[in-house]
């Protein structure tokens, strides 16, 4: 079993790590001696990391490759894809990891769980990769190695934990940077038809579509939910007024609050940590930009 983990290919200037996963999966499907073993995994890591681009997402693809020469060709090709789909000169620090997994790696699982709520060092990630003979490639300052390993570790246990799915549709390259042509009323109709099996589609208070991003990246829209079949139906309900390149369904920890499962020690508070505290609310909380409650 080959686990392919990668992270940090995008920047504010463009690109998208999920789009790289889309390209890699499309490439792997062209081989008769390669079998995809699961949905590609989109894992959201600690949201408090200050140097994240957007959602701090890392990716893992799980495959079975039955031919050694095919395996080497696949690795070289994916490395070239990563270089091609990374904003290395615009602040991205991508990493790619190949791990021939023979079973559950408890140390790697613990690393991935720490990545959901803590700030982890590149040194710890590299030590772990070397210890278990992983094949690694890093660019820029190499910080992407943390997310790449965390995605691989998460892929080892996500089936037994709470998870959701997301279907992401991708734009044609000539439309990058242009307004996304998804009819607002069709988003509302889709939301009302598929709720509660999809979520975060539309903000009725502010009358704002939530499934379309706003940057120059390849993503046209992304719909999150509980059932892949319902997500396909939801996407087809949209009135999309531009050509799409294709779409793919990801398994994910989005919407599960996985980053809030660890208790935070009052006596050992650290910056950028996620988790929960047990205490008493002594004053009325305020809501700041982004919907975060502060005391």
C-alpha positions as protocol buffer text, in pm:
chain_id: "A"
residue {
  index: 1
  type: UNK
  ca { x: 0 y: 0 z: 0 }
}
residue {
  index: 2
  type: UNK
  ca { x: 141 y: 334 z: -107 }
}
residue {
  index: 3
  type: UNK
  ca { x: 40 y: 645 z: 87 }
}
residue {
  index: 4
  type: UNK
  ca { x: 107 y: 973 z: -93 }
}
residue {
  index: 5
  type: UNK
  ca { x: 101 y: 1281 z: 129 }
}
residue {
  index: 6
  type: UNK
  ca { x: 153 y: 1643 z: 23 }
}
residue {
  index: 7
  type: UNK
  ca { x: 90 y: 1993 z: 153 }
}
residue {
  index: 8
  type: UNK
  ca { x: 152 y: 2366 z: 108 }
}
residue {
  index: 9
  type: UNK
  ca { x: 149 y: 2399 z: -270 }
}
residue {
  index: 10
  type: UNK
  ca { x: -65 y: 2714 z: -283 }
}
residue {
  index: 11
  type: UNK
  ca { x: -19 y: 3081 z: -199 }
}
residue {
  index: 12
  type: UNK
  ca { x: -227 y: 3399 z: -210 }
}
residue {
  index: 13
  type: UNK
  ca { x: -128 y: 3421 z: -576 }
}
residue {
  index: 14
  type: UNK
  ca { x: -310 y: 3100 z: -672 }
}
residue {
  index: 15
  type: UNK
  ca { x: -284 y: 2721 z: -704 }
}
residue {
  index: 16
  type: UNK
  ca { x: -466 y: 2472 z: -481 }
}
residue {
  index: 17
  type: UNK
  ca { x: -344 y: 2156 z: -307 }
}
residue {
  index: 18
  type: UNK
  ca { x: -675 y: 1978 z: -370 }
}
residue {
  index: 19
  type: UNK
  ca { x: -634 y: 2045 z: -742 }
}
residue {
  index: 20
  type: UNK
  ca { x: -298 y: 1870 z: -732 }
}
residue {
  index: 21
  type: UNK
  ca { x: -481 y: 1572 z: -574 }
}
residue {
  index: 22
  type: UNK
  ca { x: -735 y: 1587 z: -859 }
}
residue {
  index: 23
  type: UNK
  ca { x: -453 y: 1570 z: -1113 }
}
residue {
  index: 24
  type: UNK
  ca { x: -275 y: 1288 z: -929 }
}
residue {
  index: 25
  type: UNK
  ca { x: -590 y: 1076 z: -902 }
}
residue {
  index: 26
  type: UNK
  ca { x: -670 y: 1130 z: -1270 }
}
residue {
  index: 27
  type: UNK
  ca { x: -312 y: 1019 z: -1350 }
}
residue {
  index: 28
  type: UNK
  ca { x: -331 y: 708 z: -1129 }
}
residue {
  index: 29
  type: UNK
  ca { x: -660 y: 599 z: -1285 }
}
residue {
  index: 30
  type: UNK
  ca { x: -482 y: 562 z: -1620 }
}
residue {
  index: 31
  type: UNK
  ca { x: -285 y: 257 z: -1494 }
}
residue {
  index: 32
  type: UNK
  ca { x: -430 y: -92 z: -1507 }
}
residue {
  index: 33
  type: UNK
  ca { x: -194 y: -213 z: -1232 }
}
residue {
  index: 34
  type: UNK
  ca { x: -283 y: 67 z: -987 }
}
residue {
  index: 35
  type: UNK
  ca { x: -587 y: 54 z: -759 }
}
residue {
  index: 36
  type: UNK
  ca { x: -715 y: 344 z: -552 }
}
residue {
  index: 37
  type: UNK
  ca { x: -805 y: 214 z: -205 }
}
residue {
  index: 38
  type: UNK
  ca { x: -1014 y: 502 z: -71 }
}
residue {
  index: 39
  type: UNK
  ca { x: -1138 y: 851 z: -142 }
}
residue {
  index: 40
  type: UNK
  ca { x: -853 y: 1103 z: -142 }
}
residue {
  index: 41
  type: UNK
  ca { x: -824 y: 1253 z: 205 }
}
residue {
  index: 42
  type: UNK
  ca { x: -851 y: 1626 z: 272 }
}
residue {
  index: 43
  type: UNK
  ca { x: -748 y: 1683 z: 633 }
}
residue {
  index: 44
  type: UNK
  ca { x: -785 y: 2022 z: 797 }
}
residue {
  index: 45
  type: UNK
  ca { x: -504 y: 2075 z: 1045 }
}
residue {
  index: 46
  type: UNK
  ca { x: -474 y: 2325 z: 1331 }
}
residue {
  index: 47
  type: UNK
  ca { x: -672 y: 2632 z: 1211 }
}
residue {
  index: 48
  type: UNK
  ca { x: -472 y: 2865 z: 1439 }
}
residue {
  index: 49
  type: UNK
  ca { x: -146 y: 2823 z: 1246 }
}
residue {
  index: 50
  type: UNK
  ca { x: -64 y: 3184 z: 1145 }
}
residue {
  index: 51
  type: UNK
  ca { x: 125 y: 3099 z: 824 }
}
residue {
  index: 52
  type: UNK
  ca { x: -155 y: 2893 z: 667 }
}
residue {
  index: 53
  type: UNK
  ca { x: -275 y: 3004 z: 323 }
}
residue {
  index: 54
  type: UNK
  ca { x: -648 y: 2943 z: 366 }
}
residue {
  index: 55
  type: UNK
  ca { x: -794 y: 2637 z: 540 }
}
residue {
  index: 56
  type: UNK
  ca { x: -467 y: 2466 z: 639 }
}
residue {
  index: 57
  type: UNK
  ca { x: -558 y: 2155 z: 442 }
}
residue {
  index: 58
  type: UNK
  ca { x: -322 y: 1867 z: 364 }
}
residue {
  index: 59
  type: UNK
  ca { x: -385 y: 1575 z: 129 }
}
residue {
  index: 60
  type: UNK
  ca { x: -326 y: 1202 z: 123 }
}
residue {
  index: 61
  type: UNK
  ca { x: -397 y: 949 z: -152 }
}
residue {
  index: 62
  type: UNK
  ca { x: -400 y: 577 z: -77 }
}
residue {
  index: 63
  type: UNK
  ca { x: -319 y: 337 z: -360 }
}
residue {
  index: 64
  type: UNK
  ca { x: -203 y: -16 z: -434 }
}
residue {
  index: 65
  type: UNK
  ca { x: 66 y: -44 z: -701 }
}
residue {
  index: 66
  type: UNK
  ca { x: 138 y: -394 z: -828 }
}
residue {
  index: 67
  type: UNK
  ca { x: 440 y: -329 z: -1047 }
}
residue {
  index: 68
  type: UNK
  ca { x: 778 y: -199 z: -930 }
}
residue {
  index: 69
  type: UNK
  ca { x: 863 y: -16 z: -1254 }
}
residue {
  index: 70
  type: UNK
  ca { x: 517 y: 144 z: -1253 }
}
residue {
  index: 71
  type: UNK
  ca { x: 575 y: 253 z: -894 }
}
residue {
  index: 72
  type: UNK
  ca { x: 898 y: 436 z: -977 }
}
residue {
  index: 73
  type: UNK
  ca { x: 744 y: 602 z: -1281 }
}
residue {
  index: 74
  type: UNK
  ca { x: 445 y: 714 z: -1073 }
}
residue {
  index: 75
  type: UNK
  ca { x: 667 y: 866 z: -805 }
}
residue {
  index: 76
  type: UNK
  ca { x: 872 y: 1066 z: -1059 }
}
residue {
  index: 77
  type: UNK
  ca { x: 559 y: 1186 z: -1236 }
}
residue {
  index: 78
  type: UNK
  ca { x: 385 y: 1297 z: -915 }
}
residue {
  index: 79
  type: UNK
  ca { x: 696 y: 1485 z: -807 }
}
residue {
  index: 80
  type: UNK
  ca { x: 691 y: 1674 z: -1138 }
}
residue {
  index: 81
  type: UNK
  ca { x: 321 y: 1748 z: -1088 }
}
residue {
  index: 82
  type: UNK
  ca { x: 390 y: 1888 z: -742 }
}
residue {
  index: 83
  type: UNK
  ca { x: 659 y: 2119 z: -880 }
}
residue {
  index: 84
  type: UNK
  ca { x: 429 y: 2228 z: -1164 }
}
residue {
  index: 85
  type: UNK
  ca { x: 132 y: 2292 z: -932 }
}
residue {
  index: 86
  type: UNK
  ca { x: 317 y: 2478 z: -655 }
}
residue {
  index: 87
  type: UNK
  ca { x: 368 y: 2851 z: -599 }
}
residue {
  index: 88
  type: UNK
  ca { x: 725 y: 2796 z: -481 }
}
residue {
  index: 89
  type: UNK
  ca { x: 833 y: 3146 z: -588 }
}
residue {
  index: 90
  type: UNK
  ca { x: 532 y: 3309 z: -417 }
}
residue {
  index: 91
  type: UNK
  ca { x: 567 y: 3181 z: -63 }
}
residue {
  index: 92
  type: UNK
  ca { x: 462 y: 2816 z: -86 }
}
residue {
  index: 93
  type: UNK
  ca { x: 677 y: 2557 z: 94 }
}
residue {
  index: 94
  type: UNK
  ca { x: 551 y: 2228 z: -50 }
}
residue {
  index: 95
  type: UNK
  ca { x: 645 y: 1877 z: 51 }
}
residue {
  index: 96
  type: UNK
  ca { x: 574 y: 1535 z: -95 }
}
residue {
  index: 97
  type: UNK
  ca { x: 602 y: 1207 z: 97 }
}
residue {
  index: 98
  type: UNK
  ca { x: 575 y: 848 z: -26 }
}
residue {
  index: 99
  type: UNK
  ca { x: 522 y: 588 z: 245 }
}
residue {
  index: 100
  type: UNK
  ca { x: 500 y: 214 z: 178 }
}
residue {
  index: 101
  type: UNK
  ca { x: 271 y: 131 z: 467 }
}
residue {
  index: 102
  type: UNK
  ca { x: 239 y: -223 z: 598 }
}
residue {
  index: 103
  type: UNK
  ca { x: -13 y: -147 z: 871 }
}
residue {
  index: 104
  type: UNK
  ca { x: -102 y: 99 z: 1142 }
}
residue {
  index: 105
  type: UNK
  ca { x: 185 y: 323 z: 1254 }
}
residue {
  index: 106
  type: UNK
  ca { x: 90 y: 444 z: 1602 }
}
residue {
  index: 107
  type: UNK
  ca { x: 368 y: 704 z: 1621 }
}
residue {
  index: 108
  type: UNK
  ca { x: 257 y: 858 z: 1293 }
}
residue {
  index: 109
  type: UNK
  ca { x: -106 y: 858 z: 1409 }
}
residue {
  index: 110
  type: UNK
  ca { x: -8 y: 1047 z: 1725 }
}
residue {
  index: 111
  type: UNK
  ca { x: 187 y: 1296 z: 1515 }
}
residue {
  index: 112
  type: UNK
  ca { x: -120 y: 1359 z: 1298 }
}
residue {
  index: 113
  type: UNK
  ca { x: -344 y: 1409 z: 1602 }
}
residue {
  index: 114
  type: UNK
  ca { x: -96 y: 1660 z: 1744 }
}
residue {
  index: 115
  type: UNK
  ca { x: -102 y: 1846 z: 1412 }
}
residue {
  index: 116
  type: UNK
  ca { x: -473 y: 1909 z: 1460 }
}
residue {
  index: 117
  type: UNK
  ca { x: -419 y: 2124 z: 1768 }
}
residue {
  index: 118
  type: UNK
  ca { x: -49 y: 2210 z: 1810 }
}
residue {
  index: 119
  type: UNK
  ca { x: 239 y: 2376 z: 1628 }
}
residue {
  index: 120
  type: UNK
  ca { x: 477 y: 2099 z: 1519 }
}
residue {
  index: 121
  type: UNK
  ca { x: 837 y: 2137 z: 1410 }
}
residue {
  index: 122
  type: UNK
  ca { x: 981 y: 2042 z: 1076 }
}
residue {
  index: 123
  type: UNK
  ca { x: 1262 y: 1869 z: 1270 }
}
residue {
  index: 124
  type: UNK
  ca { x: 1018 y: 1628 z: 1438 }
}
residue {
  index: 125
  type: UNK
  ca { x: 854 y: 1549 z: 1104 }
}
residue {
  index: 126
  type: UNK
  ca { x: 1186 y: 1479 z: 929 }
}
residue {
  index: 127
  type: UNK
  ca { x: 1299 y: 1256 z: 1216 }
}
residue {
  index: 128
  type: UNK
  ca { x: 979 y: 1054 z: 1190 }
}
residue {
  index: 129
  type: UNK
  ca { x: 1006 y: 1025 z: 812 }
}
residue {
  index: 130
  type: UNK
  ca { x: 1366 y: 904 z: 835 }
}
residue {
  index: 131
  type: UNK
  ca { x: 1284 y: 657 z: 1113 }
}
residue {
  index: 132
  type: UNK
  ca { x: 1024 y: 481 z: 900 }
}
residue {
  index: 133
  type: UNK
  ca { x: 1204 y: 502 z: 566 }
}
residue {
  index: 134
  type: UNK
  ca { x: 972 y: 746 z: 394 }
}
residue {
  index: 135
  type: UNK
  ca { x: 1072 y: 902 z: 64 }
}
residue {
  index: 136
  type: UNK
  ca { x: 1046 y: 1280 z: 105 }
}
residue {
  index: 137
  type: UNK
  ca { x: 1084 y: 1586 z: -115 }
}
residue {
  index: 138
  type: UNK
  ca { x: 1068 y: 1941 z: 20 }
}
residue {
  index: 139
  type: UNK
  ca { x: 1093 y: 2287 z: -133 }
}
residue {
  index: 140
  type: UNK
  ca { x: 1118 y: 2640 z: 6 }
}
residue {
  index: 141
  type: UNK
  ca { x: 1171 y: 2616 z: 381 }
}
residue {
  index: 142
  type: UNK
  ca { x: 1029 y: 2263 z: 382 }
}
residue {
  index: 143
  type: UNK
  ca { x: 754 y: 2331 z: 636 }
}
residue {
  index: 144
  type: UNK
  ca { x: 505 y: 2141 z: 422 }
}
residue {
  index: 145
  type: UNK
  ca { x: 656 y: 1816 z: 547 }
}
residue {
  index: 146
  type: UNK
  ca { x: 451 y: 1855 z: 868 }
}
residue {
  index: 147
  type: UNK
  ca { x: 120 y: 1858 z: 684 }
}
residue {
  index: 148
  type: UNK
  ca { x: 222 y: 1582 z: 442 }
}
residue {
  index: 149
  type: UNK
  ca { x: 301 y: 1345 z: 730 }
}
residue {
  index: 150
  type: UNK
  ca { x: -7 y: 1452 z: 925 }
}
residue {
  index: 151
  type: UNK
  ca { x: -230 y: 1370 z: 628 }
}
residue {
  index: 152
  type: UNK
  ca { x: -73 y: 1025 z: 597 }
}
residue {
  index: 153
  type: UNK
  ca { x: -119 y: 961 z: 968 }
}
residue {
  index: 154
  type: UNK
  ca { x: -481 y: 1077 z: 959 }
}
residue {
  index: 155
  type: UNK
  ca { x: -553 y: 842 z: 670 }
}
residue {
  index: 156
  type: UNK
  ca { x: -467 y: 551 z: 900 }
}
residue {
  index: 157
  type: UNK
  ca { x: -752 y: 613 z: 1144 }
}
residue {
  index: 158
  type: UNK
  ca { x: -1014 y: 839 z: 985 }
}
residue {
  index: 159
  type: UNK
  ca { x: -1246 y: 547 z: 904 }
}
residue {
  index: 160
  type: UNK
  ca { x: -1292 y: 488 z: 1277 }
}
residue {
  index: 161
  type: UNK
  ca { x: -1347 y: 856 z: 1360 }
}
residue {
  index: 162
  type: UNK
  ca { x: -1609 y: 1113 z: 1267 }
}
residue {
  index: 163
  type: UNK
  ca { x: -1566 y: 1225 z: 907 }
}
residue {
  index: 164
  type: UNK
  ca { x: -1750 y: 1402 z: 627 }
}
residue {
  index: 165
  type: UNK
  ca { x: -1707 y: 1441 z: 251 }
}
residue {
  index: 166
  type: UNK
  ca { x: -1660 y: 1730 z: 11 }
}
residue {
  index: 167
  type: UNK
  ca { x: -1720 y: 1740 z: -363 }
}
residue {
  index: 168
  type: UNK
  ca { x: -1502 y: 2000 z: -535 }
}
residue {
  index: 169
  type: UNK
  ca { x: -1551 y: 2117 z: -893 }
}
residue {
  index: 170
  type: UNK
  ca { x: -1258 y: 2272 z: -1081 }
}
residue {
  index: 171
  type: UNK
  ca { x: -1253 y: 2555 z: -1334 }
}
residue {
  index: 172
  type: UNK
  ca { x: -1105 y: 2570 z: -1680 }
}
residue {
  index: 173
  type: UNK
  ca { x: -765 y: 2748 z: -1668 }
}
residue {
  index: 174
  type: UNK
  ca { x: -887 y: 3036 z: -1884 }
}
residue {
  index: 175
  type: UNK
  ca { x: -1136 y: 3128 z: -1611 }
}
residue {
  index: 176
  type: UNK
  ca { x: -887 y: 3154 z: -1324 }
}
residue {
  index: 177
  type: UNK
  ca { x: -918 y: 3493 z: -1157 }
}
residue {
  index: 178
  type: UNK
  ca { x: -1257 y: 3570 z: -1313 }
}
residue {
  index: 179
  type: UNK
  ca { x: -1588 y: 3586 z: -1116 }
}
residue {
  index: 180
  type: UNK
  ca { x: -1732 y: 3242 z: -1053 }
}
residue {
  index: 181
  type: UNK
  ca { x: -2055 y: 3189 z: -1247 }
}
residue {
  index: 182
  type: UNK
  ca { x: -2269 y: 2987 z: -1006 }
}
residue {
  index: 183
  type: UNK
  ca { x: -2628 y: 3110 z: -981 }
}
residue {
  index: 184
  type: UNK
  ca { x: -2712 y: 3218 z: -626 }
}
residue {
  index: 185
  type: UNK
  ca { x: -3075 y: 3104 z: -640 }
}
residue {
  index: 186
  type: UNK
  ca { x: -2971 y: 2755 z: -745 }
}
residue {
  index: 187
  type: UNK
  ca { x: -2739 y: 2738 z: -441 }
}
residue {
  index: 188
  type: UNK
  ca { x: -3032 y: 2831 z: -214 }
}
residue {
  index: 189
  type: UNK
  ca { x: -3256 y: 2570 z: -379 }
}
residue {
  index: 190
  type: UNK
  ca { x: -2985 y: 2305 z: -346 }
}
residue {
  index: 191
  type: UNK
  ca { x: -2930 y: 2391 z: 18 }
}
residue {
  index: 192
  type: UNK
  ca { x: -3298 y: 2364 z: 106 }
}
residue {
  index: 193
  type: UNK
  ca { x: -3329 y: 2035 z: -83 }
}
residue {
  index: 194
  type: UNK
  ca { x: -3024 y: 1862 z: 69 }
}
residue {
  index: 195
  type: UNK
  ca { x: -3007 y: 1998 z: 427 }
}
residue {
  index: 196
  type: UNK
  ca { x: -2913 y: 1844 z: 673 }
}
residue {
  index: 197
  type: UNK
  ca { x: -2707 y: 1608 z: 457 }
}
residue {
  index: 198
  type: UNK
  ca { x: -2505 y: 1902 z: 324 }
}
residue {
  index: 199
  type: UNK
  ca { x: -2391 y: 2204 z: 523 }
}
residue {
  index: 200
  type: UNK
  ca { x: -2234 y: 2551 z: 497 }
}
residue {
  index: 201
  type: UNK
  ca { x: -2384 y: 2619 z: 155 }
}
residue {
  index: 202
  type: UNK
  ca { x: -2544 y: 2958 z: 206 }
}
residue {
  index: 203
  type: UNK
  ca { x: -2541 y: 3235 z: 468 }
}
residue {
  index: 204
  type: UNK
  ca { x: -2903 y: 3349 z: 487 }
}
residue {
  index: 205
  type: UNK
  ca { x: -2829 y: 3629 z: 736 }
}
residue {
  index: 206
  type: UNK
  ca { x: -2579 y: 3801 z: 508 }
}
residue {
  index: 207
  type: UNK
  ca { x: -2722 y: 3666 z: 181 }
}
residue {
  index: 208
  type: UNK
  ca { x: -2391 y: 3520 z: 77 }
}
residue {
  index: 209
  type: UNK
  ca { x: -2294 y: 3205 z: -115 }
}
residue {
  index: 210
  type: UNK
  ca { x: -2050 y: 2996 z: 89 }
}
residue {
  index: 211
  type: UNK
  ca { x: -1959 y: 2720 z: -157 }
}
residue {
  index: 212
  type: UNK
  ca { x: -1753 y: 2942 z: -391 }
}
residue {
  index: 213
  type: UNK
  ca { x: -1411 y: 3081 z: -294 }
}
residue {
  index: 214
  type: UNK
  ca { x: -1295 y: 3425 z: -406 }
}
residue {
  index: 215
  type: UNK
  ca { x: -928 y: 3385 z: -500 }
}
residue {
  index: 216
  type: UNK
  ca { x: -756 y: 3310 z: -832 }
}
residue {
  index: 217
  type: UNK
  ca { x: -730 y: 2937 z: -755 }
}
residue {
  index: 218
  type: UNK
  ca { x: -873 y: 2652 z: -970 }
}
residue {
  index: 219
  type: UNK
  ca { x: -1169 y: 2574 z: -740 }
}
residue {
  index: 220
  type: UNK
  ca { x: -1511 y: 2664 z: -876 }
}
residue {
  index: 221
  type: UNK
  ca { x: -1712 y: 2541 z: -579 }
}
residue {
  index: 222
  type: UNK
  ca { x: -1707 y: 2290 z: -294 }
}
residue {
  index: 223
  type: UNK
  ca { x: -2007 y: 2127 z: -127 }
}
residue {
  index: 224
  type: UNK
  ca { x: -1964 y: 1954 z: 209 }
}
residue {
  index: 225
  type: UNK
  ca { x: -2185 y: 1682 z: 345 }
}
residue {
  index: 226
  type: UNK
  ca { x: -2238 y: 1339 z: 495 }
}
residue {
  index: 227
  type: UNK
  ca { x: -2300 y: 1120 z: 189 }
}
residue {
  index: 228
  type: UNK
  ca { x: -2102 y: 1115 z: -141 }
}
residue {
  index: 229
  type: UNK
  ca { x: -2412 y: 1023 z: -341 }
}
residue {
  index: 230
  type: UNK
  ca { x: -2605 y: 1323 z: -209 }
}
residue {
  index: 231
  type: UNK
  ca { x: -2307 y: 1548 z: -286 }
}
residue {
  index: 232
  type: UNK
  ca { x: -2310 y: 1441 z: -650 }
}
residue {
  index: 233
  type: UNK
  ca { x: -2682 y: 1516 z: -667 }
}
residue {
  index: 234
  type: UNK
  ca { x: -2626 y: 1852 z: -497 }
}
residue {
  index: 235
  type: UNK
  ca { x: -2359 y: 1954 z: -748 }
}
residue {
  index: 236
  type: UNK
  ca { x: -2587 y: 1865 z: -1040 }
}
residue {
  index: 237
  type: UNK
  ca { x: -2861 y: 2087 z: -894 }
}
residue {
  index: 238
  type: UNK
  ca { x: -2645 y: 2397 z: -934 }
}
residue {
  index: 239
  type: UNK
  ca { x: -2690 y: 2633 z: -1227 }
}
residue {
  index: 240
  type: UNK
  ca { x: -2324 y: 2664 z: -1329 }
}
residue {
  index: 241
  type: UNK
  ca { x: -2272 y: 2908 z: -1614 }
}
residue {
  index: 242
  type: UNK
  ca { x: -1916 y: 2824 z: -1707 }
}
residue {
  index: 243
  type: UNK
  ca { x: -1743 y: 2507 z: -1825 }
}
residue {
  index: 244
  type: UNK
  ca { x: -1584 y: 2291 z: -1557 }
}
residue {
  index: 245
  type: UNK
  ca { x: -1274 y: 2078 z: -1590 }
}
residue {
  index: 246
  type: UNK
  ca { x: -1411 y: 1806 z: -1363 }
}
residue {
  index: 247
  type: UNK
  ca { x: -1490 y: 1725 z: -1002 }
}
residue {
  index: 248
  type: UNK
  ca { x: -1374 y: 1491 z: -726 }
}
residue {
  index: 249
  type: UNK
  ca { x: -1503 y: 1374 z: -388 }
}
residue {
  index: 250
  type: UNK
  ca { x: -1277 y: 1392 z: -83 }
}
residue {
  index: 251
  type: UNK
  ca { x: -1308 y: 1227 z: 256 }
}
residue {
  index: 252
  type: UNK
  ca { x: -1240 y: 1483 z: 527 }
}
residue {
  index: 253
  type: UNK
  ca { x: -1244 y: 1579 z: 894 }
}
residue {
  index: 254
  type: UNK
  ca { x: -1420 y: 1907 z: 808 }
}
residue {
  index: 255
  type: UNK
  ca { x: -1718 y: 1990 z: 1026 }
}
residue {
  index: 256
  type: UNK
  ca { x: -1617 y: 1743 z: 1297 }
}
residue {
  index: 257
  type: UNK
  ca { x: -1437 y: 1981 z: 1539 }
}
residue {
  index: 258
  type: UNK
  ca { x: -1146 y: 1735 z: 1545 }
}
residue {
  index: 259
  type: UNK
  ca { x: -912 y: 2022 z: 1638 }
}
residue {
  index: 260
  type: UNK
  ca { x: -1111 y: 2088 z: 1957 }
}
residue {
  index: 261
  type: UNK
  ca { x: -1093 y: 1741 z: 2112 }
}
residue {
  index: 262
  type: UNK
  ca { x: -782 y: 1798 z: 2325 }
}
residue {
  index: 263
  type: UNK
  ca { x: -793 y: 1975 z: 2666 }
}
residue {
  index: 264
  type: UNK
  ca { x: -571 y: 2280 z: 2711 }
}
residue {
  index: 265
  type: UNK
  ca { x: -370 y: 2311 z: 3031 }
}
residue {
  index: 266
  type: UNK
  ca { x: -424 y: 2652 z: 3200 }
}
residue {
  index: 267
  type: UNK
  ca { x: -73 y: 2633 z: 3345 }
}
residue {
  index: 268
  type: UNK
  ca { x: 95 y: 2557 z: 3013 }
}
residue {
  index: 269
  type: UNK
  ca { x: -80 y: 2777 z: 2758 }
}
residue {
  index: 270
  type: UNK
  ca { x: 99 y: 2804 z: 2423 }
}
residue {
  index: 271
  type: UNK
  ca { x: 35 y: 3035 z: 2131 }
}
residue {
  index: 272
  type: UNK
  ca { x: -168 y: 2901 z: 1837 }
}
residue {
  index: 273
  type: UNK
  ca { x: -292 y: 2594 z: 2026 }
}
residue {
  index: 274
  type: UNK
  ca { x: -641 y: 2460 z: 1957 }
}
residue {
  index: 275
  type: UNK
  ca { x: -856 y: 2268 z: 2206 }
}
residue {
  index: 276
  type: UNK
  ca { x: -1091 y: 2334 z: 2491 }
}
residue {
  index: 277
  type: UNK
  ca { x: -1077 y: 2481 z: 2840 }
}
residue {
  index: 278
  type: UNK
  ca { x: -1308 y: 2404 z: 3131 }
}
residue {
  index: 279
  type: UNK
  ca { x: -1404 y: 2709 z: 3333 }
}
residue {
  index: 280
  type: UNK
  ca { x: -1677 y: 2958 z: 3416 }
}
residue {
  index: 281
  type: UNK
  ca { x: -1794 y: 3235 z: 3184 }
}
residue {
  index: 282
  type: UNK
  ca { x: -1757 y: 3551 z: 3394 }
}
residue {
  index: 283
  type: UNK
  ca { x: -1859 y: 3811 z: 3134 }
}
residue {
  index: 284
  type: UNK
  ca { x: -2076 y: 3831 z: 2826 }
}
residue {
  index: 285
  type: UNK
  ca { x: -1884 y: 3703 z: 2520 }
}
residue {
  index: 286
  type: UNK
  ca { x: -1839 y: 3915 z: 2208 }
}
residue {
  index: 287
  type: UNK
  ca { x: -1831 y: 3796 z: 1848 }
}
residue {
  index: 288
  type: UNK
  ca { x: -1541 y: 3923 z: 1638 }
}
residue {
  index: 289
  type: UNK
  ca { x: -1476 y: 3902 z: 1265 }
}
residue {
  index: 290
  type: UNK
  ca { x: -1497 y: 3544 z: 1143 }
}
residue {
  index: 291
  type: UNK
  ca { x: -1758 y: 3442 z: 1399 }
}
residue {
  index: 292
  type: UNK
  ca { x: -1515 y: 3372 z: 1682 }
}
residue {
  index: 293
  type: UNK
  ca { x: -1637 y: 3427 z: 2039 }
}
residue {
  index: 294
  type: UNK
  ca { x: -1400 y: 3608 z: 2277 }
}
residue {
  index: 295
  type: UNK
  ca { x: -1432 y: 3694 z: 2644 }
}
